[in-house]
Amino acid sequence: MSVEAHTTVRPWRMIDRRTSRQIMVGNVAVGGDAPISVQSMTNTPTPDANATINQIRRLEEVGADIVRVSCPDEDSTAAFKTIADEAKVPLVADIHFHYKRGIEAAKAGAACLRINPGNIGSMDRVKDVVSAARDHGCAIRIGVNAGSLEKHLLEKYGEPCPDAMVESALDHARILEDLDFQNYKISVKASDIFLTVAAYQQLAEATDAPLHLGVTEAGGLRTGGVKSSIGMGSLLWAGIGDTIRVSLSADPVEEIKVGYDILKSLGLRTRGVNIIACPSCARQGFNVIKTVETLEERLEHIQEPISLSIIGCVVNGPGEAMYTDLGFTGGGKGSGMLYHAGAISGKVSNEEMVERIVEAVEDKAAKMKAEREAAEQAAE
C-alpha cells in the first residue's frame, strides 16, 4: 500500500461548505475558505490577570484559535489589556448590556466583541461601540441565545423557536449593516439540539455572515460532548459553520480537545494524532484500553496530522493499518506488529509497544514539520 493511499480524498467524504463572507478576528480568518476555527472561554476571574493568562496559555497549547474572556465590569476591562498583551491568540471580549465595557475592551486590545447591538440601549450608544470596534480593528459577534431572547419576540412567538432566534439575529445584524459595519459573525445557540440545528439551518439561508456554532449549556464532559457532537456535527456535515465552541461544564481545555475531535471526525481539521482504536474484547493481545489512554496522554503534544490505529487482534488490525499512517496490531504471545504506511515494519513486544509507537509518531511528526516548513519557505 503506497503512502498516497493515506491522503486520498474520496468524493463520498467531501463536505460542501456553505459560502460565507470572510471576516478577521485578529489574525484569524473566519468564514470563506478559512479553516473552521476552534474556540473556548476562560472561567477564571478576569480581574485576576495572571490566572486568566495562565489558562489562556493552556488553551493555546492544545490548539485554541480564539479565546473568549468575560468582561462584566470595569475591573475586568482594566485587566484586559494586560491579558491581551500576553495572549498569543485573538481574544473576544464577552460584553452583554453595558456599552462602556465594549468601548473599553476594544481600546484594551480585544479582537472581537461579543455583544448584541439591540441590547445596549440607545442608537447613540450602539454607534459609540461600533465606532470603537471600527477604530481598533475589532470584529463583533452577534450572540443570540434561546434563554435570553427579547421580550417582544417571546410575546410574538410564545416561546423560543427558530423563527424567533433568527429574527433576533437579523435584527441585530441590520443595526450593524445600517452603520456600514460588516465585520461581524452570528451565533444562534440553544441547549436543545433540535432548536439549535433548526435555527442555524434557517439562519444559513438568510445571511452570508460567518456563523459561530455551539450548543449552549451542553452539560458535563461526556453528556455535553455527545450533545455538541450531534448538534454541531450535523450542521458541519451539512456545510454550515465557520467557527465552533463546545460549551462544557468542564476544564476549558477539554472544550478545545472535543472541538478538534469533532472536526477531525469529519475531515475538516487534521491537527494532532487521530487514534483509531477497537473497544477490545477477549481476543485482544494486549490491554487496548490502557494503551490508548497512555498514548493519548503521551502524544498530546503532537500537532502534525497523523493517523494511528491501535487494534487488539488480527481480525481487523491489518485492514485498519492499511489506511493509517502508523498502526499496531496485537498478535498474541506477548507481541504484535508495528505498521508504517500500511506495511509491516516489524514485530514489537507488548512491553516495548508504547515507547516504539511514541517514537514512530514523533519521528513522523518531525519529518512532516520539516517538509511543511521547507514548503512554506519555498513559497515566500
C-alpha positions as CSV (number, residue, x, y, z in Angstrom):
1,M,0.0,0.0,0.0
2,S,1.5,3.3,-1.1
3,V,1.8,6.4,1.1
4,E,-0.6,8.2,-1.3
5,A,-3.4,6.0,-0.2
6,H,-3.3,7.6,3.2
7,T,-4.1,11.1,1.9
8,T,-6.5,10.3,-0.9
9,V,-9.7,12.4,-0.8
10,R,-12.7,10.3,-1.7
11,P,-15.8,12.0,-3.1
12,W,-18.2,10.4,-0.6
13,R,-16.2,12.1,2.2
14,M,-16.4,15.6,0.8
15,I,-18.3,18.3,2.6
16,D,-19.5,21.2,0.5
17,R,-19.2,24.1,2.9
18,R,-21.7,26.9,2.8
19,T,-20.5,30.1,1.1
20,S,-20.0,32.9,3.6
21,R,-18.1,36.1,3.6
22,Q,-14.8,36.2,5.4
23,I,-14.0,38.4,8.4
24,M,-10.9,38.7,10.5
25,V,-10.8,38.1,14.3
26,G,-7.3,39.4,15.0
27,N,-5.1,37.4,12.7
28,V,-7.5,34.5,12.4
29,A,-9.7,34.4,9.3
30,V,-13.3,33.3,9.9
31,G,-15.6,32.3,7.1
32,G,-15.0,32.0,3.3
33,D,-12.4,29.2,2.7
34,A,-10.6,29.6,6.0
35,P,-10.3,26.6,8.2
36,I,-13.0,26.2,10.8
37,S,-11.6,27.7,14.0
38,V,-11.9,26.3,17.4
39,Q,-12.7,28.5,20.4
40,S,-13.1,28.2,24.2
41,M,-13.7,30.6,27.0
42,T,-11.8,31.3,30.2
43,N,-13.6,30.7,33.5
44,T,-11.1,32.5,35.8
45,P,-12.0,35.8,37.4
46,T,-10.9,38.2,34.6
47,P,-9.5,40.8,37.1
48,D,-7.0,38.1,38.1
49,A,-4.9,38.7,35.1
50,N,-2.3,36.1,36.0
51,A,-4.8,33.3,36.4
52,T,-6.5,34.2,33.2
53,I,-3.3,34.4,31.2
54,N,-2.2,31.0,32.6
55,Q,-5.5,29.5,31.5
56,I,-5.1,31.0,28.0
57,R,-1.6,29.5,27.8
58,R,-3.1,26.1,28.4
59,L,-5.7,26.6,25.8
60,E,-3.1,27.8,23.3
61,E,-1.1,24.7,24.0
62,V,-3.9,22.4,22.9
63,G,-4.7,24.4,19.8
64,A,-7.2,27.1,20.6
65,D,-7.5,29.5,17.7
66,I,-9.6,32.1,19.6
67,V,-10.3,32.6,23.3
68,R,-13.3,34.4,24.8
69,V,-12.9,36.4,28.1
70,S,-15.8,37.7,30.1
71,C,-15.8,41.4,30.8
72,P,-18.8,42.0,33.1
73,D,-17.3,45.0,35.0
74,E,-14.7,47.8,34.8
75,D,-12.2,45.8,36.8
76,S,-12.3,43.2,34.0
77,T,-11.7,45.6,31.1
78,A,-9.0,47.2,33.2
79,A,-7.2,43.9,33.3
80,F,-8.0,43.0,29.7
81,K,-5.0,45.0,28.2
82,T,-2.5,43.0,30.3
83,I,-4.2,39.8,29.3
84,A,-4.4,40.7,25.6
85,D,-0.7,41.7,25.6
86,E,0.3,38.3,26.8
87,A,-2.1,36.2,24.7
88,K,-0.8,34.6,21.5
89,V,-4.3,34.1,20.1
90,P,-7.0,36.7,19.4
91,L,-9.3,37.4,22.4
92,V,-13.0,38.0,22.3
93,A,-14.4,40.3,25.0
94,D,-17.7,39.0,26.2
95,I,-20.0,42.0,26.7
96,H,-23.7,41.9,27.3
97,F,-25.6,45.0,28.3
98,H,-23.1,47.7,29.3
99,Y,-21.9,49.6,26.2
100,K,-19.0,51.2,28.1
101,R,-17.4,47.8,28.7
102,G,-17.4,47.2,24.9
103,I,-15.6,50.5,24.3
104,E,-13.1,49.8,27.0
105,A,-12.4,46.3,25.7
106,A,-11.9,47.5,22.1
107,K,-9.4,50.0,23.4
108,A,-7.7,47.4,25.6
109,G,-6.9,45.1,22.6
110,A,-9.9,42.9,22.1
111,A,-10.0,41.3,18.6
112,C,-13.8,40.8,18.8
113,L,-16.7,42.0,20.9
114,R,-19.4,39.5,21.8
115,I,-22.3,41.9,22.0
116,N,-25.9,42.2,20.8
117,P,-26.3,45.8,19.4
118,G,-30.0,46.0,20.2
119,N,-29.4,45.2,23.9
120,I,-27.2,48.0,24.9
121,G,-29.6,51.0,24.8
122,S,-29.9,54.0,22.5
123,M,-28.6,54.2,19.0
124,D,-26.0,56.7,20.2
125,R,-24.6,54.0,22.4
126,V,-24.6,51.5,19.6
127,K,-22.8,54.0,17.4
128,D,-20.2,54.6,20.0
129,V,-19.5,50.8,20.4
130,V,-19.4,50.3,16.6
131,S,-17.0,53.2,16.2
132,A,-14.7,51.8,18.9
133,A,-14.8,48.4,17.1
134,R,-14.0,50.0,13.8
135,D,-11.3,52.3,15.1
136,H,-9.5,49.4,16.9
137,G,-9.9,46.7,14.3
138,C,-12.5,44.6,16.3
139,A,-14.9,42.2,14.9
140,I,-18.3,41.8,16.5
141,R,-20.2,38.6,17.3
142,I,-23.9,38.8,17.5
143,G,-24.8,36.1,20.0
144,V,-28.4,35.1,20.2
145,N,-29.3,32.7,23.0
146,A,-32.7,30.9,23.3
147,G,-32.6,31.6,27.1
148,S,-32.3,35.3,26.7
149,L,-34.5,36.3,23.8
150,E,-36.0,39.8,23.7
151,K,-39.4,40.1,25.4
152,H,-41.2,41.3,22.3
153,L,-40.1,38.2,20.4
154,L,-41.2,35.9,23.1
155,E,-44.6,37.6,23.2
156,K,-44.8,37.4,19.4
157,Y,-43.9,33.7,19.1
158,G,-44.9,32.4,22.5
159,E,-41.7,30.6,23.2
160,P,-38.1,30.3,22.0
161,C,-38.2,28.9,18.4
162,P,-36.1,29.0,15.3
163,D,-38.1,31.9,13.8
164,A,-37.7,34.0,16.9
165,M,-34.0,33.3,17.2
166,V,-33.3,34.1,13.5
167,E,-35.4,37.2,13.7
168,S,-33.4,38.4,16.7
169,A,-30.1,37.7,14.9
170,L,-31.2,39.5,11.7
171,D,-32.5,42.5,13.7
172,H,-29.1,42.9,15.4
173,A,-27.3,42.4,12.1
174,R,-29.4,45.1,10.4
175,I,-28.3,47.6,13.0
176,L,-24.6,46.9,12.2
177,E,-25.3,47.0,8.4
178,D,-27.1,50.3,8.7
179,L,-23.9,51.6,10.4
180,D,-21.9,50.2,7.5
181,F,-20.2,47.6,9.7
182,Q,-19.8,44.2,8.1
183,N,-17.0,42.7,10.2
184,Y,-19.4,40.5,12.2
185,K,-20.3,36.9,12.8
186,I,-23.5,35.4,14.2
187,S,-24.5,32.6,16.6
188,V,-28.0,31.3,17.5
189,K,-27.4,28.9,20.4
190,A,-29.8,26.8,22.5
191,S,-29.4,24.0,24.9
192,D,-31.9,22.0,22.9
193,I,-30.2,20.2,19.9
194,F,-33.2,20.3,17.7
195,L,-33.8,24.0,18.3
196,T,-30.2,24.8,17.8
197,V,-29.9,22.9,14.5
198,A,-33.1,24.3,13.1
199,A,-32.2,27.9,13.9
200,Y,-28.8,27.6,12.3
201,Q,-30.2,25.9,9.2
202,Q,-32.7,28.8,8.8
203,L,-30.1,31.5,9.5
204,A,-27.7,29.9,7.0
205,E,-30.3,30.6,4.3
206,A,-30.9,34.1,5.4
207,T,-27.4,35.6,5.5
208,D,-23.9,35.2,4.2
209,A,-22.4,36.2,7.5
210,P,-20.0,33.7,9.0
211,L,-21.6,31.5,11.7
212,H,-20.3,30.6,15.1
213,L,-21.6,27.2,16.1
214,G,-22.4,26.0,19.6
215,V,-24.9,24.0,21.6
216,T,-25.0,26.3,24.7
217,E,-25.0,24.9,28.2
218,A,-24.5,21.4,26.8
219,G,-23.5,19.8,30.2
220,G,-20.6,17.9,31.5
221,L,-17.7,16.4,29.6
222,R,-19.4,13.2,28.5
223,T,-23.0,14.3,28.0
224,G,-22.0,17.8,26.7
225,G,-19.6,16.3,24.3
226,V,-22.2,14.0,22.9
227,K,-24.8,16.7,22.6
228,S,-22.3,19.0,20.9
229,S,-21.1,16.3,18.6
230,I,-24.7,15.6,17.4
231,G,-25.8,19.2,17.1
232,M,-22.6,20.8,15.6
233,G,-21.6,17.6,13.8
234,S,-24.9,17.5,11.8
235,L,-24.5,21.2,10.9
236,L,-20.9,20.9,9.9
237,W,-21.7,17.8,7.9
238,A,-24.2,19.9,6.0
239,G,-21.5,22.5,5.4
240,I,-22.8,25.0,7.9
241,G,-20.3,26.6,10.4
242,D,-17.2,28.7,10.3
243,T,-16.0,28.6,13.9
244,I,-17.1,26.5,16.9
245,R,-17.1,26.4,20.6
246,V,-18.0,23.3,22.6
247,S,-19.7,24.5,25.8
248,L,-18.8,22.1,28.6
249,S,-19.1,22.2,32.4
250,A,-15.5,21.0,32.5
251,D,-12.0,22.3,32.1
252,P,-12.0,24.7,29.1
253,V,-9.0,22.7,27.7
254,E,-11.4,19.8,27.2
255,E,-13.6,22.1,25.0
256,I,-10.7,22.5,22.6
257,K,-10.0,18.8,22.5
258,V,-13.6,17.8,21.8
259,G,-13.8,20.6,19.2
260,Y,-10.9,19.2,17.3
261,D,-12.2,15.7,17.7
262,I,-15.5,16.7,16.0
263,L,-13.6,18.4,13.2
264,K,-11.2,15.5,12.7
265,S,-14.0,13.0,12.6
266,L,-15.5,15.0,9.7
267,G,-12.2,15.6,8.0
268,L,-12.5,19.3,8.4
269,R,-9.4,19.8,10.6
270,T,-6.4,17.5,10.9
271,R,-4.4,18.8,13.9
272,G,-2.7,16.2,16.0
273,V,-2.9,12.4,16.2
274,N,-6.2,10.7,15.3
275,I,-6.3,7.4,17.1
276,I,-8.4,4.6,15.6
277,A,-8.8,2.0,18.3
278,C,-11.0,-1.1,18.9
279,P,-13.2,-1.3,22.0
280,S,-11.3,-4.5,23.0
281,C,-12.6,-8.0,23.6
282,A,-11.4,-11.4,24.8
283,R,-9.3,-11.7,21.6
284,Q,-7.0,-8.7,22.5
285,G,-3.3,-9.5,22.6
286,F,-2.6,-6.5,24.9
287,N,-4.6,-4.1,27.1
288,V,-6.1,-1.9,24.4
289,I,-7.9,0.5,26.7
290,K,-4.9,1.2,29.0
291,T,-2.7,1.5,25.9
292,V,-4.9,4.1,24.2
293,E,-5.2,6.1,27.4
294,T,-1.5,6.2,27.7
295,L,-0.9,7.1,24.1
296,E,-3.5,9.9,24.1
297,E,-1.6,11.4,27.0
298,R,1.9,10.8,25.6
299,L,1.0,12.1,22.1
300,E,-0.9,15.2,23.2
301,H,2.0,17.5,22.2
302,I,1.9,16.4,18.5
303,Q,0.5,19.0,16.2
304,E,1.0,17.4,12.8
305,P,-1.9,15.4,11.4
306,I,-1.1,11.7,11.8
307,S,-3.5,8.8,11.9
308,L,-2.7,5.9,14.2
309,S,-4.6,2.6,14.5
310,I,-4.4,0.6,17.8
311,I,-6.2,-2.7,17.3
312,G,-6.1,-5.6,19.8
313,C,-6.1,-8.6,17.4
314,V,-5.6,-9.6,13.7
315,V,-9.3,-9.7,12.9
316,N,-9.4,-6.0,11.9
317,G,-5.9,-4.8,12.8
318,P,-4.1,-5.3,9.4
319,G,-7.0,-3.9,7.5
320,E,-7.2,-0.7,9.7
321,A,-3.4,-0.4,9.5
322,M,-3.5,-0.3,5.7
323,Y,-5.3,3.0,5.9
324,T,-3.5,4.8,8.7
325,D,-0.1,6.4,8.8
326,L,1.0,4.1,11.7
327,G,-0.5,1.2,13.4
328,F,-0.1,-1.6,15.9
329,T,-2.0,-4.9,15.9
330,G,-1.9,-7.4,18.7
331,G,-0.8,-10.9,17.7
332,G,-0.8,-12.8,20.9
333,K,2.1,-14.4,22.8
334,G,3.2,-11.1,24.2
335,S,3.9,-9.2,20.9
336,G,2.3,-7.6,17.9
337,M,3.1,-6.0,14.6
338,L,4.0,-2.4,14.0
339,Y,2.9,-0.8,10.7
340,H,4.2,2.2,8.7
341,A,2.1,3.4,5.8
342,G,0.2,0.2,5.7
343,A,3.2,-2.1,5.6
344,I,4.6,-4.2,8.4
345,S,7.8,-2.7,9.8
346,G,8.5,-5.3,12.5
347,K,7.4,-7.3,15.4
348,V,7.3,-5.5,18.8
349,S,6.9,-6.9,22.2
350,N,4.0,-5.6,24.3
351,E,6.4,-4.2,26.8
352,E,8.1,-2.1,24.2
353,M,5.0,-1.3,22.3
354,V,4.1,2.2,23.8
355,E,7.7,3.5,23.5
356,R,8.1,2.3,20.0
357,I,4.8,3.8,18.9
358,V,5.6,7.1,20.5
359,E,9.0,7.1,18.9
360,A,7.5,6.3,15.5
361,V,4.8,9.1,15.8
362,E,7.4,11.7,16.9
363,D,9.7,10.8,14.1
364,K,7.0,11.1,11.5
365,A,5.8,14.4,13.0
366,A,9.3,15.8,12.9
367,K,9.6,14.9,9.2
368,M,6.2,16.3,8.4
369,K,7.0,19.6,10.2
370,A,10.4,19.9,8.4
371,E,8.7,19.3,5.0
372,R,5.9,21.8,5.8
373,E,8.4,24.5,6.9
374,A,10.5,23.9,3.8
375,A,7.4,24.3,1.6
376,E,6.4,27.4,3.4
377,Q,9.9,28.9,2.9
378,A,9.9,28.0,-0.8
379,A,6.6,29.7,-1.3
380,E,7.8,33.0,0.3
